Amino acid sequence: MNSPQKQSPPNTLHSEKNAALFVASIASFLTPFMGSAINIALPTIGIDFSTDAITLSWVATSYLLAAAIFLIPFGRLADIHGRKKIFLYGIILFSIASLACGFVPNITFLIAFRVIQAIGSAMIFSTGIAIITAVYPPKERGKAMGIAVSAVYLGLSLGPFVGGLLTQYMSWRSIFFFVAFLGIIALYFVMSKLKNEWIESKGEPFDWTGSAIYAAALFFIMSGFPKLPSVLGASFLLLGAILLFVFIFWELKSEFPVLNLQLFKSNITFRYSNLAALINYSATFAVAFLLSFYLQYFKALSPKEAGFILVSQPIVMTLFSPLAGRLSDKIEPRLISSAGMAISAIGLALLSFISAETSLAHIVLVLTILGLGFALFSSPNSNSIMSSVERKHLGIASATVGTMRLLGQMLSMGIAMMLFAYFIGQTKIDNHNLPQLLAALKMAFIVFAVLCFLGVFASLARGKMHSLQPNKSA
């Protein structure tokens, strides 16, 4: 049955609403903060563990891969068994894994605990916004979600700067201790302030087969990228693609799918807006990862200084995203989003010309352009997705947006790993292979620029939104 077992009454205590908003905001903050902070620390981690570039990139990629695999399944499990329960277990797992990451003796253990950390992150990220939806009445829900979404940009903005400071003055391990501390605070609020449980689909079966196919498809795709252009790498990618098609076929036939694909099949705005989001994240996420290497290896900047440079992009995103969102209420979102995608393509094309002599002012200017492009794209695109579905599908739409973000980030890192493997190989980065590192960076920015250019057409293909407004219906 689809009715909830327990619903918060209309007069839900003010303290419970505040607690729900607080823990959801922490959930929204942790993933982007963790990703952007650890990117700054990667060169230092590589030196400490004497690790090659490809293995080092798995510190970031393993987290994204595991989070992408488990986000949708845990969202579904939360609907069946209880959102508070899944969120609580996720906070506990995330905090324990974060502490463990701070004490690891080698890179293998770090990657392993990063996977466990990502599973906990998927549990809290997939339920945080859903808890807000359950606790807040409709007239207050938009403002609450706006605060939670702003926490994403806050995490992106603070990640490079705080990560750089912690890495330089304490150690890269302190980043994990910091996020574990935040997790423990969230755990206190969940246990002491949230009294209700929310179960929307109690008694419905869980699609274990679909979840397993989905996980295997993503695993083989990401495992294939760094092995290209070898036959094994191509075989892994082909197998992953086949499994992805099997997953789509299975989900369309399933009575209780882990991911509802009917919206993609019947809703052109929803379909192309999500495709545009996937392309945009695929083309932009690894930029900070790549520039972190550039700034620390070619410009000899400290982690703190590199973080100070990289923070320029999320600051611009934070400043312009609210304006872009308001504009999308008056102007067709596809036009604003497409303009943002085009601006991002220009910024990435400019980055493809970097050299060891490129000035820091040029880097900051390009990051500002990218920040503006992403701001113009992201808010209107999200508005387009959420406005294209009926109210009863808002939860599915929200989970899909999160999945597109994680899949895009994962693919972006996969492209970076593939190019590292091709140009540098399985060797440690040092002064002898800096020319190969620069060649990998330049090629990555060219690939990302082409992706963004193609993404403009996906963004334009979604059609008009303001003439439809379907989620005004019940």
N, C-alpha and C positions, 0 to 999 in steps of 0.2 A: 504494500500500500504506500501511497505517496504523501499521506498526511503526517505532519510532525507528531512525534510522541509528546514532546513538551514544547510549548511556545512561551516566550517571555510575555507576561501580561502587559496590557497597554501602559500601566503605571510602573514599568520596570524601574527599580531603584536607580537614582542618579549615579550612585557610586558604581553600580554594575555597568552602566553604559560607559562611564569614564574608564573603567578598568578594561572593558572590551575594546574601546578605542585605543587605549594605551598599548595593549598587547598586540593588537593588529598593526599598529604603527611600528612597533619594534620588529614584527615579522616582516613588514614591508621594507624596513631599514636594513636589516641584517644581511640579506642576500646581495644587494648592490654594494653595500659597504665592504663586505667580505671580499667580493670580487675585485673591486677597484683598489682596495688596500693591499691585497696580496700581490697584485700586478707590480706594484712599486717594489715589493720585497723580493721578487723572484731573482733578480741578479745577485742579491746578497745570499739568498738561499743556495743558488747555484755555486757560489764561491765556498760557502760553508761545507757543502756536501760534495764538492768537486764533481758536479753533475753536468751532463751534456744538455744542449738546448732542447732536444726533443723530449727527453725524460722530464726536464724542468717544466716544460709546457703542460705536462700531464698533471702537475700540481693544481693548475687552474682548470684544465679540461675535464679531469676526473670528477670534479665537483659539479660542473655544469652537466655532464653526461648523466651522473646519478640523479641530480635534481630533476632533469628533464624526463628520465625514465619513471620516477616515482611520483611526480606532481599530480598527474591525472588519476592514477590508481588510488592515491591516498585521499584525493578529493572525493572520489566515489565511496571509499571505505568510511569516510567521515559522515557521508549522507546515510550510510547503512547502520553504523555503530555509534555515532555521536561525534560532533565536531569538537566539543570541549575535550573529550577523551583523546582524540587523535592529536589535537593541539598540545595537550599536556604531555603526552608521551614524546611528541616531537621536540618540545623544549628541553626535556630531560636528556634525550639522545643527543641533541645538538650541543648542549652545554658540556656533557661528558666528552664527546668527540673533540670539541674545541680545546678543552683542557689537555686531552691526550696529544693533540697536534703540537702543543707547546712543549712537550717533553720527548718528542720522537728522537731516536738516535741516528736515523738515516732517512734518505729520500723515499725508500720503499714504504716504511711505516707512515711517513707523512701522507703519501698518496692514498694509502689504505684508510687512514683515519679521516682524510678529506672526503672519501666516499661515504663513510658513516655520517659525517657532519652534513653532507648534502641530503642524505635520507631524512635526517631530522629537520633540515631546512624545508624539504618538500612537504613534510607533515604540517609544519606551522604555516608555511606560505599558502598552502592549498585551503586552509581553514580560516585564516585570519579575517579576510574580507567577508566570508560567509557568516562568521559570528557577528560582525557589525550589522549585516543584513537582518539577522534574527533579533538583535537587541534593540536597534533603533527603529522608531516608527518612520513611515515613508517621508513625512515632512522634514525630518531631521537627518535622514540617511545620506542625502547628497553631500551635505556639509561634512559629515563624518568620513565618508569615503574620500572626499577631497583632501582631508587632513592625512589620511592613511597613504594616499597617492603621493602627497608632498614629501612623505618620509622616504619614498624611493629616491627622489631627487636629492634629498638631504644626504642619504647614504652615498650616492654617486659623488656629491660635492665634497663631503668630508673624507671619503675613503683615501684618495691620493694624498691629501695633506696630513691627516692623522696617521695613516699608514707609514708615510715617509718619516714623520717625527718619531713614531714608536720604533721603527727600524733603526734609525740613526742613533737615537739616544738611549734606547733600552736593548732591543733586539727584535728581529722579525717574529720571534716566539711570543712577544708581548701582544701582538695583534690578536692572536688566538685567546690569550688570557682576557683581553678586553671584551671580545664578543661573548666569551663564556660568562663574564660578569653581567653583561646585559641580559643574557639568557636566564640567569638566576633571578634577576629582578623581575623579568616577565613571569617566571615560574611562580614567584610569590603572589603576584597579582591574580594569576589564573586560579591558584589554589584557595586564596583567601577571599577574593571578590566575586568571581564568577560562580554563581550558585546553580544555574540551570544547565541542562544538556539539550542539544538540538539534534534531532534525528528525523530527517526528511523522508528516508526510504527504508524504514525498518522492515526487516524480513525479506527484502529483495535479494536475489543472488548476486554474487560478485563475479565479474567476468575475468576469471583467472587465465583462461586461454588467451583472450585478447591482450591482457596485460603482459603475458609472457612473450607473445609474438612482437608486441611493441618494444619491449625491452631488448629483445634479441636484434631487432632491426636497427635500433639506435646504436647498440654496442658494435655491430659489424660495420656500420657506416663510419663511426668514429675511429675504430681500429684500423680501417682501411686507409684513411687519409695519410697518416705518417709513413705508411709503407709504399705509397706511390712513388715512382711509376712502376713498381715491381708487379709481377703477375699476381702475387699473393694479395697486394693492396687492392688491385683491380677486382680480384675475386671476392674479397671482403665487401667492397662497395656494391658489387653486383648482387651478392647474397642479401645485403642489407636492403637494397632497393626492392628486391623480390619480396622479402618479408614485409616491407612497408605496404606493398600492394595487397599481400595476403591479409594484413591487418585491416586495411580499408574494407576489403571484401567481407571479412568476418564481422566487423563492427556494423556494417550496413544491414547484415542479415540477423544480427543478435537482437533479442527482445529486450535485454538489459545491458546495453553496451557500456564499456568503461569510458568511452568518448563518443558523444552523440554527433555523428557526422551528417545527419540529415540537414542540419542548418547550412552546411557547406553545399549540399546538393541542391537545396531549394532557394537559397538566399544569395543573390549575386553580389550584393553590397557586403554582406558578411564574408563571403568567400574571397573576394579580391582585396578587401581591407586587411584580412588576416594574411593573405599572401604578401601584400605590401609590407606588413609588419615583419614577417619572416625575412624578407629580402633586406629590409633596412637594418635589422639587428645583425644579420649575417655580414653586412658590409661595414658596420661601424663598431661592433663591440671590441674586436681585437686591436683597434687603433691604440688604445691606452696601453695594452700589453706590449705592442711593438715599439711604441714611442718610449716606453720605460727603458727598454734595452738601448734604444738610440741615445737617449739623454744621458744614461749612465756610462755607456761604453764609448760613445763618440764625443760627447761634451764633458765627460768626466764630472758630472754633477753628482752630488750626494743624494741619497734617497729622499731627504727632506726637500732639497732644491728641485728634484725631478717632480715630486708630488706637487710642489707649488706651481710649476709650469702646467702640469696636466689638469689642475683644478680649474683652469680657465674655461674649459669646455662645459663641465656640469654647472658652473656658475651661470653661464649664459643660458643654458637650458632651463635652470631654475627661474631666471628672470623673465624669460619670454614664453615659457609654457602656459602660464595663466592667461596671457594676452592671446596666444594662439587658440586656446580653448574657447575664450569668449568670442573671438572672431568666427569660430566654426559654428556658433549658434546663429550667425547672421549671413555668413558666406558659405557656399558649398564646401564641406570638409575635404572633398577630393581635390579641389583646387588648391587649398592651403597646404594639404599634405603633399601633393605632387610638387608644389613649389619648394617645400622643405626638402624633399628627396632630391630634387635637382640641385639645390644649394649644397647638400651633402656631397653629391657627385663632384661638384666643382672643388670643394675642399679636399676631397680624397685625391682628385687629379693633381692638385697643387702639391700634395704630399709626395706624390710619385717622383717629383724632381729633387727631393732632398739629397744632400751630400754631406760629407763631413764638415764642410765649410758653411752650411746653412745656418743663418743667424737664429738665435732664440726668439727674437722678435717675430720672425717669419713663422716659426712654429706656433707661437701664441696667437698670431693672426689667423692661421689656418684652423686652430682649435676653436677659436671664436666663431669662425664661419661654420664649422661642423656643429657647434653647440646651437647656433641659430637654426641650422637646417633640421637638426633633430627635434628642437622645440616646435618648429612649425609643422613637422610631420607627426610627432607622437600624440599630442593632445587631440588635435582634430581627427586623427585616425582612430584613436580610442573612442572618441565621441561617435564617430561613424559606425563603429562596430556595435557599441552598446545601444545606439538608437535604432539599429536595423532589426532588432529582435523584439519579440513580445516580452512583457514583464516576467512571465513564467520561465523564460529562458535566460534571464539576466545572470544567474549563477553559472550556467554552462558557458555563456559568452565570456564572463570574467575569467573562468578557468582556461578557456581557449586562448585568451589574450596572454595569460601567463605562460602557457605552453609555447606559443609562437615566439615569445621573448626568449625563453630558455633554449628552444631549438635553434633559433637564430644565433644566439650567443655561442652555442655549442658548434654550429657549423662554421662560424667566424674563426673560432679557435682551431677547428679542423683544417681550414684553409691555411692558417698560419703555420700549423705543424707540418702540413704537406710541403710547404715552401721551405721551411727550415730543413726538413729531411732532404729535399732536392738540392739545395744550395750549400748547406753546411754539413749534413750527415750526422751520424751519432757520435759527435765529438764535442768536447768542452769549448765554449766560446773564449777566445783569448786574442791577443794582438795579431796572431798569425792568420786568423780567418775573419777578421773584421770586414775585409772587402766582400766576402761571401755573405756575411750578415747584412751588409748594406744592400746587396743585390736582392736578398730575400725580402727585405723591407720594401724596397721600391716596387718589386713585382706584386707584393701583397696589396699595396695601395692602388696599383693599376687594376688588379682583379676586383677590388672593392669598389672602385670608381665605376667600372663597367656594370657591376651588379646594381649599384644605385641608379645608373642611367636606365637599365632595364626595369627597375622598380618603379620608375616614373609612369611607365605604361600600365603596369599592374594597378597603380594607384588611380590613374585616370579611368580605368575600365570598370570601376565599381558602380558608376551611374550616380544619379542625383539622390540626395537623402532628404532634403527639406520637403519634398513633395510627398514623402511616404510616411514618416513618423510612426512606424508600426507599434512601438512600445507604449503608445498612449492607450492601446487596447488592454483589456484585462489579461 
